[in-house]
């Protein structure tokens, strides 16, 4: 097909095509197609839903100008605010009324470009059998040479533009979208006229709608007309001016953002420092408690040793008294059995004196003795601790 068709066709009132540019064209190597597709996938991520990052025919434009698909908004929690920036959504259902027509149409046009850039190329949209040689931007159809002739005859009274698929394949996605944007038409806003293909070239400033020539001439309610292209240009310029004003205002928000970031960093730093102070103080307290523990354990050991020694002395004293009593009883009993009168006279004063000393001894009362295991000081230190 290379060189068989002019690169661009305008189908006007005559049954013949009026070539804008003719002559054989050299085919473009297929290796450039891969780079075009790769660049397209990287450069046009913005047309995807900002939630699921997928293409969708139901993209909604929120008041905050974020774009999300209907499914993401349906699953959005909490309902009533943008999941990206938390701006309130005025609709009670949480689904905005405004479709992002730009991104939806760009997705559709990019799908067409993918078909064009595909290595095998698209097939004819009508006969479905032959490989497409041309693409009509008005009908958005791929056409083989035979179907193109039928298309040319059928639309002989309409100004359709057809371009060679091979030429489109050589273009980048940006060029393709720019060309298809230029070829798009505005349809009349009057109900029923759009379906009849009434092209709008007039804008009514009074009702703020696009009109065809018939509506502008026959409907007396309209007035203050201007060219629709001038109105679209004015609107683009108005948006551009507003964006420039927002750029000036943005510097203030950026400064506030930096201040808030600095405050957040300071808060984080203060939190880290306080955490370190707490950990340090707790470690100091733990060390003090451990030190107090060691001192109290040493005190307990000392009190235990002191009580043990005191008890040992008392036990030894009481044991000695008991042994003396046992010895005195045994000696007096043996004297009564075996002592002579001379032995009694000689020993009795000494034994009597020992027994009198023994009688003077009294066992210590419980309240008078030092109680072993008295840890009152330890208990007081524990209570203070």
GIBELLIN-V83772 format. One record per backbone hydrogen bond with DSSP energy under -1.0 kcal/mol. CO is the residue of the C=O (numbers start at 1). NH is the residue of the N-H. Records with the same first field share a line. If there is no record, write none. Layout:
BEGIN
CO: NH, NH
END
This chain:
BEGIN
1: 4
7: 164
8: 20
9: 162
10: 18
21: 7
29: 32
30: 33
32: 36
33: 37
34: 38
35: 39
36: 40
37: 41
38: 42
39: 43
40: 44
44: 47
45: 48
49: 53
54: 49
58: 70
59: 100
60: 68
62: 65
66: 62
67: 50
68: 60
69: 73
70: 74
71: 75
80: 89
82: 86
87: 82
91: 94
98: 61
99: 101
100: 104
101: 105
102: 106
103: 107
104: 108
105: 109
106: 110
107: 111
108: 112
109: 113
110: 114
111: 115
112: 116
113: 117
114: 118
122: 132
130: 124
133: 165
134: 143
135: 163
136: 140, 141
141: 136
142: 125
143: 133, 134
144: 148
145: 149
146: 150
147: 151
148: 152
149: 153
150: 154
151: 155
153: 156
155: 158
158: 160
160: 11
161: 137
162: 9
163: 135
164: 168
165: 169
166: 170
172: 176
173: 177
174: 178
175: 179
176: 180
177: 181
178: 182
179: 183
186: 200
190: 193
193: 198
194: 197
198: 188
201: 228
202: 211
203: 226
204: 208
209: 204
210: 189
211: 201, 202
212: 216
213: 217
214: 218
215: 219
223: 206
224: 205
226: 203
227: 231
228: 232
229: 233
230: 234
231: 235
232: 236
233: 237
234: 238
235: 239
236: 240
237: 241
238: 242
239: 243
240: 244
241: 245
242: 246
243: 247
244: 248
245: 249
246: 250
249: 253
250: 254
251: 255
252: 256
253: 257
254: 258
255: 259
256: 260
257: 261
258: 262
259: 263
260: 264
261: 265
262: 266
263: 267
264: 268
265: 269
266: 270
267: 271
268: 272
269: 273
270: 274
271: 275
272: 276
273: 277
274: 278
275: 279
276: 280
277: 281
278: 282
279: 283
280: 284
281: 285
282: 286
283: 287
284: 288
285: 289
286: 290
287: 291
288: 292
289: 293
290: 294
291: 295
292: 296
293: 297
294: 298
295: 299
296: 300
297: 301
298: 302
299: 303
300: 304
301: 305
302: 306
303: 307
304: 308
305: 309
306: 310
307: 311
308: 312
309: 313
310: 314
311: 315
312: 316
313: 317
314: 318
315: 319
316: 320
317: 321
318: 322
319: 323
320: 324
321: 325
322: 326
323: 327
324: 328
325: 329
326: 330
327: 331
328: 332
329: 333
330: 334
331: 335
332: 336
333: 337
334: 338
335: 339
340: 344
341: 345
342: 346
343: 347
344: 348
347: 351
348: 352
349: 353
350: 354
351: 355
352: 356
353: 357
354: 358
355: 359
356: 360
365: 369
373: 375
375: 379
376: 380
377: 381
378: 382
379: 383
380: 384
381: 385
END
